[in-house]
Amino acid sequence: MSKIGKRPIKIEEGVEIKIADQNISASFNGKTSELTLPREIGASVEDGNIQVSRANDTKVARSLHGLYARLISNIIHGVKEGFLKELTFTGTGYRAAISGNELVLNMGYSHEIRLAIPQGLEVKVVKNTIQISGMDKSSVGQFAAVVREVRPPEVYKGKGIKYKDEHIRRKAGKTAASK
């Protein structure tokens, strides 16, 4: 049995869980998130916890057991607290701004880059930090990866966009030959 899948998932206080057939929905203060389970995976509420089970021991069912346990945990955490990714950027003349429903990035190219902000995400720009928040962990992470890909950090001067907690191993530059 999956070590992660067999752990009970604690339902946080105030979060309402509804399980109907293969659909699970979590709601808190008017925010709702839903997840559809594959037919190999089942879920039930027992003693204030969600218990995830699998129908059989096929390879597919075993591989999905732990995955869907974490996905259920993520929707519960997402409706209650949400997820946040912070990116920082460094470089002369590098700027970021919000214009309507777009993130406008000036990252040293000859043109500005406009990225449409996906539905359900909130993006803030504070000085040289871009904060991406939302209920869905995968969409927050995906949009953060798209923003980072505009100008990944380079290893010599450290210029570019990086995650706030990311460490870039810097390389020593070329040195002048001494005579």
N, C-alpha and C positions, 0 to 999 in steps of 0.2 A: 504494500500500500504506500502511496505517496506520503512522505513525511510532511510536506507542506499542505497537501490536500486533506489529510486527516485531522489537522488542527482545527478546532472550532473557531469561527470568525465572530468576534464580539460585535454586537450591534450597539453603536454609540448612542448615548442618551438623547432622546428627542427625534431620532431617525426612525421613520416608519418603513417597514419592509413588507412588500406584497409579493407572494409567489403564486403564479397562476400558470399551470402547465410547465412550459420550459422558459417562461419569462420571469425575470426578477426585476422589481422596481424599488428604488430607494427614494424617499422624499423627506425634505426638511425645510421648513419655512418657505414653502411654495416652490422650491427647487426640486426637480425630479430627474433621476437618471435611470435608464433601463438597460438591461442586458439579457440577451437571448442565449440560453444554454443549448449546446448540442445534445442530441438524443442519448449519447453515452453517459451524460453527466446529469445528476439530480441534486436538488437542494431542499432542505427542510429547516424549519425554525424549531429549536429545542432549547428551553431554559434561557431565553434571551441571547442565544447564539445561533449562528447558521452553520449547519453541518452539511458539507459537500460530500456526495457519494458517487460512485460510478457503477454502471449496470453490469459490467463484466471486466475481465482482466486482459482484454486485447491490448495490443501495443498502442493503438490510437486512444483508447479510453485512459490508459495509464498516463500518456503524455498530456492529455487535456485536464486531468484531475487537479493537479497543482496549479496549472495556469488559470483555470476558471475560479479556483479558490481565491487567488490573488486579484483577479479581475472583480470579483464580488466585493472583496475588501476595498479595492480602489474606488468603486462607485459609492460605497458607504462613506469613506473618507472624503471623497470629492463633493458630495452634497452637503456634508457637515462643515468642512474647513476649506476645501478647494486645494489646488496645487499651484505652486509658484516656481518659475524658473527666472533667474536673473542673469543677464549677460552684460559684460562691461566691454567698452571699446576704447582703444588708445590709438592715437595717431594725429598728426598735425592736420587740422582742418576737417577731421572726421566729425560728422554731426548726424543726429537722428531726431526726427520729429513725427508727430501724429497729425495727419491731414485727413479729416473726415473718417473714413473707414480704412485708411491705408497707413502703413508705416513707411516714412520716407527716409532713406538712408543716403548720406553723402559720404562715401568711403574711399575717396581718392581716385575714383574713376572719372572719366570725362562727362559722365551723366549721373543723375541721381537714380537710385533704385527704389521702386515703389512696390511694396508687398501688401496685398490685400489681407486684412486681418480676418481670420476665419470666424464664423458664427459661434458664439458661446465663449469667446476668449476676450480678455481685457488686457490691453497693452498700455503701459505708462513709460514715459521717458523722463528720467530725472538725471540731470547733468550728463555723465557719461555711462549711465546704466539704463538698460532696457529691461522692464519687468513684465513678464508674461504670466497671466494667471487665468485659471478656469476650473471647471468641474471635472473635465475629462483629462486624465493624466496623459494619455497617448497623444491627444491633439495639442496639449501644451508643449510636450516634448518634441513633437514633430515640427511645430511652428518655430520653436527655439532653434532646432537644427537647421531649418531653412534660413533663418536670420543669420546664424553663425556662418553658414556656407557662403554668404555674400562676400565676406572678407575674413577667412580663417586666420588665426594668429600666425605670424611668421617668426621663425626661431632666432633671427639675428637681433632685431630691434624690439620685438614683442608687439609690433603694431598689428591691429586687427580686432576682431570680435571674438571674445572667449566667454565661457561660462564663469560665473563669479568665483566658484570654488575650484576651477581648473588650474592646474599648474603646468606651465609651458617650460620645458627644458631648453634653456637658451644655449646657443652655440657661440663660441668665441669667433670673432671675425678674423679676416686675414690680417697679419701683422706685416709691417714694412721690413724688408730685408736689411739687416745691419751689415755695414762694411768694416 
